[in-house]
Amino acid sequence: MEKIGRFNVVHRLRKRQLLIAINSVCALSIFFFGYDQGMMAGVNTAKEYYTRMGFAHEDDKGEPAITNSLLQGGIVSVYYLGTLIGALFGGWFGDKFGRIKSIALGAAWGVFGAALQCSAQNHNWMICARLINGFGTGILNAIVPVWATETAEHTSRGQFVAIEFTLNIFGVAVAYWIEYGCSFYQNGEAEFVWRFPIAFQILPLLFLFGIVWFFPESPRWLCKVGREEESRYVLERLREDGAASTGKAEAEFQDVRNIVELERKNAKSQNYLYMLTGYKSGKLHTGRRVQLVIWLQIMQEWIGIAGVTIYSPTIFRIAGLTKDTVGWVAGLNQITYTLSTLVCVFTLDRIGRRWTLYWGSVVQGIVLFLAGGLSRVSIDAVDAGNQGRANTFGGGAVAMIFLFTMTFGATWLTVPWLYPAEIFPLEVRARGNAWGVVGWSIGNGWLTLLCPVMFEALNEKTLYIFAACNVITIPMVYCLYPESNQRTLEEMNLLFAADSIWNWDAEKNYKILVEQNPELVQAAGRGQSVVDPETGIRKPSRNMSLDPNAMHSNVSDDSDEKATSKHL
């Protein structure tokens, strides 16, 4: 292909090798995202940092005494404002200029933000740097999952994205251990203790910026902008092994081309405001999809992961662990958290997105109720001077923390990032995924500010609120979120075509539309050919509509025409 560079890996790799290469690049970006998330926890405890920023001083016990919690929380949470704005920009940029250029832009912007952060001299500088760094992260988060889902097969899409998010938590763990090691340098009082961990993220970002140019653009985006020969070529390299063609790539290409035509027929041009309200989206119902992904991401935070992260050091201390031991236990928790994400790799495409969320919510809800109760008993035992009882029940609470993070890693970590990248129309897929990042930014920024206040006022009872949120998610997912597992990206428009918000109505309508639109589900292996076996010519479309009643209308019109001809 003349338009695809000669050094592009698409010319050298095929099928699974090419998919693994693409997802390795995606994983590098997700690793940076995880590292960036985990980094500030250790930075905030560095003496030189909190003294320079002016929100704390060291007390008699050598611990940071916070004097301006609003400034401390603001420095952290302004990052999420940056990710929100960056995601919206990245979604627009990605739909207009492609996935590869967007990833390169996000990486470059991230390098700029990281350089500003690690050289910060005061809190005003740091706030601006965090905002800029968040902007770059938002671009990457809006585009990378989309590129991954648009290149993967529908039968293994979840597996590849789950592998990427294993690297996400690995990034959090790497950040923790780097900061743990740096804390011993010059008794933890040097600038290096916090500047080096921030600067370290520049390395994967530079590598990402340099390597992404040698990877193929999304075949779906290429088809959308009219570069059909390139799209067909990339799909052929992704799906065929180079021997006799199986027709899989061509079937998928025809699905994509038909869905582009259908989307443009069913909806006007969509900006962010139109997407949020569903205005002029017709049977595509983009407004409903936007609300689903925003609230799924918000609930991902409210089911307790942010709260458990904040409260776990307190639980470890209640259990009688020393300061040094708390560091090791927290690091061990990060390792088990990382390993637990591998469960999702093997289950997500087998049991589906909905059942993954169900069992996660059930286990997490039970564990949080137990963690709250055990913590209360431990606190009462400490007040009564019974340290042995406090250690026993505190140890039980520690076990609950480990179990919660492992369950979250195996379930709720991945699905809220995968689902937005799957369910939106091709025409606005990057912008749709950006709305998911907006939900994540809102949920994270909200909790970053609220959690310290909630724990100060309610102590361990805050865990009961998070447990209740897990309970709420079960009917929420059951009623409102259709299953996307084992369905092609092109089938999503059929899945969300129903005018009703309820999942059972969506599934019923979907079955009707699949039968009426074989042109849109060839790659799903439905066994319905759209090519006449005798002539080799494409059969005329029976419907090509998201309205199940359109076919009946067409049949009636045909009958009227035949009757008129007969009378004439």
VMD Tcl script that draws the C-alpha trace (Angstrom):
set ca {
  {0.00 0.00 0.00}
  {1.47 3.33 -1.12}
  {-0.21 5.40 1.62}
  {0.99 3.13 4.41}
  {4.67 3.71 5.19}
  {7.14 1.05 4.11}
  {8.42 0.63 7.68}
  {4.95 0.07 9.12}
  {4.73 -3.24 11.01}
  {1.51 -4.09 9.16}
  {3.65 -5.17 6.18}
  {5.64 -7.64 8.30}
  {3.20 -9.08 10.83}
  {-0.11 -10.88 10.49}
  {-3.05 -11.99 12.58}
  {-2.21 -12.68 16.22}
  {1.35 -11.36 15.93}
  {0.06 -8.05 14.62}
  {-2.67 -7.91 17.27}
  {-0.14 -8.59 20.03}
  {2.13 -5.86 18.68}
  {-0.72 -3.33 18.59}
  {-1.87 -4.24 22.08}
  {1.69 -4.01 23.40}
  {1.73 -0.36 22.31}
  {-1.69 0.13 23.91}
  {-0.42 -1.54 27.09}
  {2.54 0.88 27.19}
  {0.11 3.79 27.23}
  {-2.07 2.13 29.88}
  {1.07 1.42 31.95}
  {1.84 5.15 31.92}
  {-1.75 5.84 32.98}
  {-1.43 3.47 35.95}
  {1.97 4.83 36.92}
  {0.67 8.39 36.78}
  {-2.30 7.43 38.99}
  {-0.15 5.74 41.63}
  {2.68 8.24 41.64}
  {1.17 11.05 43.74}
  {0.46 8.82 46.75}
  {4.19 8.59 47.50}
  {5.02 12.10 46.32}
  {2.55 13.57 48.84}
  {4.47 12.00 51.74}
  {7.92 13.29 50.69}
  {9.09 15.90 53.23}
  {10.81 18.18 50.72}
  {7.71 18.12 48.50}
  {5.02 18.95 51.05}
  {7.23 21.57 52.64}
  {7.97 23.21 49.27}
  {4.30 23.12 48.24}
  {3.25 24.58 51.58}
  {0.39 22.32 52.60}
  {2.10 20.46 55.49}
  {5.05 20.30 57.87}
  {6.73 17.46 59.72}
  {5.38 16.75 63.21}
  {7.21 15.39 66.28}
  {6.73 11.79 65.08}
  {8.24 12.48 61.67}
  {4.82 12.31 59.96}
  {3.39 15.03 57.68}
  {1.02 17.34 59.59}
  {-1.44 18.73 57.03}
  {-2.07 22.45 57.41}
  {-3.93 23.05 54.14}
  {-5.92 19.98 53.07}
  {-7.70 21.96 50.34}
  {-4.38 22.77 48.67}
  {-3.19 19.17 49.04}
  {-6.40 17.80 47.53}
  {-6.49 20.52 44.88}
  {-3.02 19.67 43.57}
  {-4.10 16.05 43.17}
  {-7.64 16.61 41.85}
  {-6.78 19.31 39.26}
  {-5.21 16.44 37.29}
  {-8.72 15.03 36.77}
  {-9.93 18.35 35.40}
  {-7.10 18.04 32.91}
  {-8.08 14.48 31.95}
  {-11.69 15.61 31.45}
  {-10.75 18.46 29.09}
  {-8.08 16.34 27.39}
  {-10.50 13.48 26.77}
  {-13.04 15.74 25.09}
  {-10.34 17.27 22.91}
  {-8.79 13.86 22.20}
  {-12.13 12.37 21.19}
  {-12.73 15.15 18.68}
  {-9.16 14.99 17.39}
  {-9.22 11.19 17.15}
  {-12.43 11.10 15.09}
  {-11.13 13.80 12.76}
  {-7.42 13.01 12.36}
  {-7.15 9.34 13.31}
  {-6.06 7.19 16.24}
  {-2.29 7.15 15.58}
  {-1.84 10.93 15.45}
  {-3.96 11.29 18.58}
  {-1.81 8.82 20.55}
  {1.35 10.61 19.44}
  {-0.13 13.96 20.47}
  {-1.17 12.61 23.87}
  {2.30 11.17 24.50}
  {4.03 14.43 23.53}
  {1.70 16.45 25.74}
  {2.29 14.01 28.61}
  {6.07 14.46 28.31}
  {5.62 18.23 28.48}
  {3.42 17.95 31.58}
  {5.75 15.49 33.33}
  {8.75 17.74 32.68}
  {6.90 20.67 34.22}
  {5.88 18.59 37.24}
  {9.32 17.26 38.08}
  {10.79 20.77 37.88}
  {8.04 22.48 39.92}
  {9.26 25.13 42.40}
  {5.97 26.00 44.14}
  {2.34 24.96 44.36}
  {1.15 27.31 41.59}
  {3.68 25.77 39.21}
  {2.66 22.28 40.30}
  {-1.06 22.92 39.83}
  {-0.49 24.13 36.25}
  {1.81 21.18 35.53}
  {-0.73 18.68 36.89}
  {-3.44 20.22 34.72}
  {-1.26 19.94 31.59}
  {-0.19 16.39 32.42}
  {-3.82 15.41 32.93}
  {-4.70 16.86 29.53}
  {-2.23 14.50 27.83}
  {-3.48 11.54 29.85}
  {-7.06 12.37 28.85}
  {-6.16 12.28 25.16}
  {-4.53 8.85 25.54}
  {-7.39 7.45 27.62}
  {-9.93 8.58 25.03}
  {-8.13 7.02 22.08}
  {-6.09 3.97 23.14}
  {-9.03 1.70 24.14}
  {-10.78 2.64 20.88}
  {-7.74 1.70 18.77}
  {-7.49 -1.60 20.66}
  {-11.16 -2.54 20.20}
  {-11.25 -1.50 16.54}
  {-8.38 -3.80 15.63}
  {-9.25 -6.83 17.80}
  {-11.67 -9.58 16.80}
  {-15.05 -9.54 18.50}
  {-14.41 -12.97 20.01}
  {-11.28 -11.85 21.92}
  {-11.75 -8.11 22.26}
  {-12.20 -8.26 26.02}
  {-9.14 -10.44 26.53}
  {-6.78 -8.00 24.83}
  {-8.12 -4.96 26.71}
  {-7.95 -6.91 30.00}
  {-4.27 -7.65 29.35}
  {-3.68 -3.93 28.84}
  {-5.23 -3.14 32.22}
  {-2.99 -5.68 33.88}
  {-0.24 -3.28 32.82}
  {-2.30 -0.44 34.27}
  {-2.12 -1.88 37.80}
  {1.45 -2.99 37.18}
  {2.16 0.71 36.58}
  {0.58 1.57 39.95}
  {2.76 -1.10 41.62}
  {5.92 0.13 39.88}
  {5.20 3.67 41.06}
  {4.76 2.44 44.62}
  {7.99 0.46 44.74}
  {10.06 3.17 43.05}
  {8.83 5.67 45.62}
  {9.38 3.19 48.43}
  {12.99 2.77 47.34}
  {13.54 6.51 46.88}
  {12.21 7.19 50.39}
  {15.46 5.77 51.83}
  {17.69 8.16 49.87}
  {19.24 10.71 52.25}
  {16.66 9.75 54.88}
  {13.86 10.76 52.54}
  {14.65 14.47 52.77}
  {16.19 15.15 49.33}
  {14.38 16.61 46.29}
  {15.33 13.44 44.41}
  {12.80 11.50 46.53}
  {9.87 13.09 44.69}
  {11.37 14.54 41.50}
  {12.75 11.24 40.19}
  {9.45 9.26 40.43}
  {7.68 12.04 38.52}
  {10.43 12.21 35.87}
  {10.44 8.43 35.40}
  {7.13 8.53 33.50}
  {8.83 10.46 30.70}
  {10.65 7.30 29.55}
  {7.59 5.22 28.52}
  {5.98 8.33 27.00}
  {9.00 9.04 24.80}
  {9.10 5.42 23.68}
  {5.35 5.51 22.95}
  {5.71 8.69 20.89}
  {8.56 7.22 18.86}
  {7.10 3.79 18.15}
  {3.41 4.49 17.45}
  {4.17 5.97 14.02}
  {5.22 2.51 12.80}
  {1.80 0.97 13.53}
  {-1.31 0.78 11.34}
  {-4.23 3.14 11.64}
  {-7.58 1.70 12.73}
  {-9.17 0.02 9.69}
  {-12.58 1.27 10.82}
  {-11.44 4.89 10.93}
  {-9.82 4.47 7.50}
  {-13.10 3.21 6.07}
  {-15.05 6.03 7.72}
  {-12.89 8.70 6.02}
  {-13.08 7.01 2.64}
  {-9.67 5.29 2.54}
  {-11.25 1.94 1.78}
  {-8.32 0.19 0.11}
  {-6.09 0.86 3.12}
  {-8.87 -0.30 5.43}
  {-9.32 -3.53 3.49}
  {-5.56 -4.15 3.48}
  {-5.16 -3.62 7.25}
  {-8.14 -5.89 7.95}
  {-6.69 -8.56 5.67}
  {-3.40 -8.46 7.58}
  {-5.27 -8.60 10.91}
  {-7.61 -11.49 10.00}
  {-6.00 -13.61 7.27}
  {-2.87 -15.79 7.53}
  {-1.64 -15.16 3.99}
  {-2.74 -18.51 2.57}
  {-6.11 -19.00 0.87}
  {-8.52 -16.28 1.93}
  {-11.23 -17.33 4.38}
  {-13.38 -14.33 3.53}
  {-13.32 -13.17 7.16}
  {-11.57 -9.88 6.42}
  {-13.80 -9.07 3.47}
  {-16.95 -9.86 5.48}
  {-15.81 -7.55 8.26}
  {-14.91 -4.83 5.76}
  {-18.37 -5.02 4.20}
  {-19.94 -4.76 7.68}
  {-17.92 -1.65 8.41}
  {-18.69 -0.02 5.06}
  {-22.40 -0.74 5.45}
  {-22.50 0.61 9.00}
  {-20.85 3.85 7.85}
  {-23.64 4.26 5.30}
  {-26.32 3.37 7.82}
  {-25.04 5.74 10.51}
  {-24.95 8.68 8.13}
  {-28.48 7.89 7.02}
  {-29.84 7.65 10.57}
  {-28.25 10.64 12.29}
  {-27.07 14.14 11.59}
  {-23.54 15.28 12.40}
  {-22.99 14.84 16.14}
  {-21.12 17.26 18.39}
  {-20.61 16.72 22.11}
  {-23.79 18.58 23.10}
  {-25.87 16.62 20.60}
  {-24.34 13.37 21.86}
  {-25.11 14.20 25.49}
  {-28.74 15.03 24.78}
  {-29.29 12.53 21.97}
  {-30.44 15.38 19.70}
  {-30.70 14.38 16.03}
  {-29.24 10.92 16.74}
  {-32.35 9.09 15.52}
  {-32.32 5.36 16.17}
  {-28.65 5.47 17.17}
  {-29.65 6.80 20.62}
  {-26.23 8.28 21.38}
  {-27.63 10.20 24.35}
  {-28.55 6.97 26.12}
  {-25.13 5.46 25.42}
  {-23.38 8.57 26.78}
  {-25.35 8.39 30.03}
  {-24.55 4.68 30.39}
  {-20.79 5.09 30.06}
  {-20.59 8.19 32.28}
  {-22.44 6.50 35.13}
  {-20.58 3.22 34.73}
  {-17.29 5.07 35.22}
  {-18.63 7.11 38.16}
  {-19.87 3.95 39.86}
  {-16.47 2.33 39.30}
  {-15.10 4.87 41.76}
  {-18.06 4.83 44.15}
  {-17.98 1.06 44.68}
  {-14.98 1.67 46.91}
  {-11.58 1.41 45.25}
  {-10.66 5.04 45.97}
  {-11.90 4.79 49.55}
  {-10.12 1.53 50.23}
  {-6.88 2.97 48.85}
  {-7.14 5.95 51.19}
  {-8.30 4.02 54.28}
  {-6.10 0.93 53.99}
  {-3.05 2.48 55.77}
  {-5.33 3.26 58.73}
  {-6.58 -0.34 58.81}
  {-3.01 -1.62 58.63}
  {-2.05 0.52 61.62}
  {-5.11 -0.63 63.58}
  {-3.93 -4.20 62.97}
  {-0.75 -3.35 64.88}
  {1.62 -3.08 61.92}
  {4.64 -0.82 62.31}
  {5.33 2.03 59.88}
  {7.91 0.00 57.96}
  {5.69 -3.08 57.91}
  {2.77 -1.03 56.60}
  {4.96 -0.10 53.62}
  {5.71 -3.73 52.82}
  {2.11 -4.86 53.26}
  {0.82 -2.05 51.06}
  {3.37 -3.03 48.41}
  {2.31 -6.67 48.65}
  {-1.29 -5.59 48.18}
  {-0.28 -3.87 44.93}
  {1.36 -7.07 43.70}
  {-1.69 -9.26 44.43}
  {-3.86 -6.54 42.86}
  {-1.79 -6.77 39.67}
  {-1.97 -10.57 39.55}
  {-5.74 -10.53 40.10}
  {-6.26 -8.64 36.83}
  {-5.18 -11.78 34.97}
  {-8.45 -13.43 36.05}
  {-10.31 -11.00 33.78}
  {-8.08 -11.96 30.85}
  {-9.46 -15.52 30.94}
  {-13.07 -14.85 31.99}
  {-14.22 -11.61 30.34}
  {-14.90 -13.10 26.90}
  {-16.33 -16.29 28.42}
  {-18.90 -15.02 30.90}
  {-19.42 -11.55 29.41}
  {-19.33 -8.00 30.70}
  {-22.54 -8.14 32.73}
  {-21.73 -11.29 34.73}
  {-18.22 -9.97 35.38}
  {-19.75 -6.89 36.99}
  {-22.36 -8.94 38.87}
  {-19.98 -11.22 40.71}
  {-17.61 -8.34 41.38}
  {-20.35 -6.26 43.00}
  {-21.56 -9.15 45.16}
  {-18.12 -10.03 46.54}
  {-17.02 -6.41 46.94}
  {-20.21 -5.45 48.76}
  {-19.89 -8.31 51.26}
  {-16.18 -7.65 51.81}
  {-16.70 -3.92 52.46}
  {-19.43 -4.57 55.02}
  {-17.09 -7.00 56.78}
  {-14.12 -4.62 56.56}
  {-16.17 -1.87 58.18}
  {-17.41 -4.13 60.96}
  {-14.01 -5.62 61.73}
  {-12.42 -2.16 61.75}
  {-15.02 -0.97 64.24}
  {-14.32 -3.87 66.61}
  {-10.58 -3.19 66.32}
  {-11.00 0.53 67.06}
  {-13.14 -0.25 70.12}
  {-10.52 -2.77 71.31}
  {-7.76 -0.16 70.99}
  {-9.83 2.32 73.00}
  {-10.35 -0.38 75.67}
  {-6.60 -1.07 75.79}
  {-6.98 -4.62 74.41}
  {-4.29 -4.57 71.71}
  {-4.41 -8.34 71.20}
  {-8.10 -8.23 70.24}
  {-7.43 -5.17 68.09}
  {-4.66 -6.98 66.22}
  {-6.84 -10.05 65.64}
  {-9.82 -8.21 64.20}
  {-7.56 -5.70 62.48}
  {-5.85 -8.60 60.73}
  {-9.27 -9.71 59.50}
  {-9.89 -6.22 58.13}
  {-6.51 -6.33 56.36}
  {-7.55 -9.62 54.73}
  {-10.77 -7.96 53.54}
  {-8.75 -5.14 51.97}
  {-6.66 -7.67 50.05}
  {-9.78 -9.55 48.94}
  {-11.50 -6.35 47.82}
  {-8.62 -5.12 45.66}
  {-8.19 -8.58 44.12}
  {-11.90 -8.80 43.26}
  {-11.91 -5.27 41.85}
  {-8.88 -6.10 39.69}
  {-10.64 -9.20 38.35}
  {-13.93 -7.43 37.56}
  {-14.70 -3.73 37.78}
  {-11.26 -2.46 36.81}
  {-11.53 -3.37 33.11}
  {-15.21 -3.40 32.07}
  {-15.92 0.35 32.59}
  {-13.00 1.12 30.26}
  {-13.86 -1.55 27.68}
  {-17.61 -0.92 27.42}
  {-17.39 2.74 26.21}
  {-14.88 1.74 23.52}
  {-17.31 -0.92 22.25}
  {-20.81 0.51 22.17}
  {-20.64 3.80 20.23}
  {-21.26 4.30 16.50}
  {-18.12 4.41 14.37}
  {-18.82 8.00 13.33}
  {-18.37 9.21 16.94}
  {-16.57 6.30 18.65}
  {-13.58 8.29 19.93}
  {-15.86 11.06 21.19}
  {-18.10 8.45 22.77}
  {-15.19 6.88 24.62}
  {-14.17 10.38 25.68}
  {-17.48 10.65 27.54}
  {-16.43 7.57 29.51}
  {-13.19 9.33 30.49}
  {-15.31 12.34 31.51}
  {-17.27 10.05 33.85}
  {-14.04 8.64 35.27}
  {-12.67 12.16 35.78}
  {-15.84 13.28 37.56}
  {-15.92 10.19 39.77}
  {-12.25 10.37 40.65}
  {-12.08 14.12 41.17}
  {-15.28 14.06 43.25}
  {-14.01 11.31 45.53}
  {-10.51 12.75 45.81}
  {-12.05 15.81 47.45}
  {-14.82 14.02 49.39}
  {-13.02 10.96 50.76}
  {-10.89 12.74 53.39}
  {-13.99 14.61 54.60}
  {-16.12 11.44 54.67}
  {-13.54 9.41 56.58}
  {-12.96 12.25 59.03}
  {-16.70 12.47 59.76}
  {-17.75 8.82 59.49}
  {-14.51 6.88 59.94}
  {-14.99 3.20 59.00}
  {-18.72 3.75 58.36}
  {-17.72 5.28 55.01}
  {-17.02 1.72 53.86}
  {-20.73 0.93 54.38}
  {-21.62 3.65 51.86}
  {-19.32 2.06 49.29}
  {-20.77 -1.37 50.07}
  {-24.28 -0.01 49.44}
  {-23.11 1.40 46.10}
  {-22.05 -2.13 45.10}
  {-25.56 -3.34 45.85}
  {-27.05 -0.55 43.73}
  {-24.94 -1.48 40.70}
  {-26.52 -4.95 40.40}
  {-30.06 -3.85 39.35}
  {-28.51 -0.92 37.49}
  {-26.45 -3.21 35.22}
  {-29.24 -5.80 34.92}
  {-31.85 -3.29 33.74}
  {-29.89 -0.78 31.69}
  {-26.69 -2.30 30.25}
  {-27.00 -4.66 27.23}
  {-24.34 -7.34 26.81}
  {-21.61 -6.43 24.30}
  {-19.64 -9.67 24.59}
  {-19.15 -11.76 21.40}
  {-20.80 -9.08 19.28}
  {-19.04 -7.07 16.59}
  {-18.69 -3.32 16.91}
  {-21.04 -2.99 13.94}
  {-23.78 -4.91 15.79}
  {-23.87 -2.33 18.58}
  {-26.08 -0.02 16.55}
  {-28.63 -2.82 16.30}
  {-28.33 -3.48 20.02}
  {-29.12 0.12 20.97}
  {-31.76 0.80 18.31}
  {-34.74 0.17 20.61}
  {-36.60 3.25 21.82}
  {-36.91 1.69 25.28}
  {-34.13 2.11 27.86}
  {-34.60 -1.41 29.27}
  {-32.12 -4.15 28.45}
  {-34.75 -6.81 27.73}
  {-36.40 -4.58 25.11}
  {-33.01 -3.88 23.54}
  {-32.28 -7.60 23.22}
  {-35.71 -8.34 21.72}
  {-35.36 -5.55 19.16}
  {-31.78 -6.64 18.41}
  {-32.88 -10.15 17.39}
  {-35.39 -8.74 14.93}
  {-32.88 -6.34 13.38}
  {-30.21 -9.05 13.00}
  {-32.63 -11.08 10.89}
  {-33.54 -8.03 8.82}
  {-29.97 -6.72 8.33}
  {-27.65 -9.57 7.24}
  {-25.48 -6.91 5.57}
  {-24.36 -5.71 9.01}
  {-23.53 -9.00 10.72}
  {-21.41 -10.96 8.24}
  {-18.32 -10.92 10.44}
  {-20.30 -12.29 13.38}
  {-20.67 -15.61 11.54}
  {-24.46 -15.65 11.43}
  {-24.46 -17.86 8.37}
  {-26.42 -15.38 6.27}
  {-24.77 -14.64 2.94}
  {-25.44 -11.35 1.18}
  {-23.96 -12.63 -2.09}
  {-26.03 -14.56 -4.59}
  {-24.35 -18.01 -4.93}
  {-25.26 -18.29 -8.63}
  {-24.33 -14.85 -9.94}
  {-21.78 -13.75 -7.32}
  {-23.58 -10.38 -7.16}
  {-24.54 -8.76 -3.85}
  {-28.21 -9.25 -3.05}
  {-30.23 -6.06 -2.63}
  {-30.72 -5.00 0.99}
  {-33.96 -6.16 2.57}
  {-33.95 -3.35 5.13}
  {-30.63 -1.64 5.99}
  {-32.49 0.22 8.69}
  {-32.50 0.42 12.49}
  {-36.29 0.51 12.46}
  {-37.74 -3.03 12.56}
  {-41.00 -1.71 11.10}
  {-39.28 -0.37 8.00}
  {-39.19 -3.82 6.43}
  {-42.95 -4.25 6.79}
  {-43.43 -0.82 5.27}
  {-41.24 -1.76 2.32}
  {-43.13 -5.01 1.80}
  {-46.44 -3.12 1.77}
  {-45.10 -0.62 -0.75}
  {-43.90 -3.45 -3.01}
  {-47.31 -5.13 -2.81}
  {-49.09 -1.89 -3.70}
  {-46.78 -1.40 -6.69}
  {-47.46 -4.95 -7.96}
  {-51.19 -4.51 -7.53}
  {-51.13 -1.20 -9.43}
  {-49.13 -2.76 -12.27}
  {-51.62 -5.63 -12.50}
  {-54.57 -3.28 -12.84}
  {-52.73 -1.23 -15.41}
}
mol new
graphics top color blue
foreach p $ca { graphics top sphere $p radius 0.5 }
foreach p [lrange $ca 0 end-1] q [lrange $ca 1 end] { graphics top cylinder $p $q radius 0.2 }
display resetview
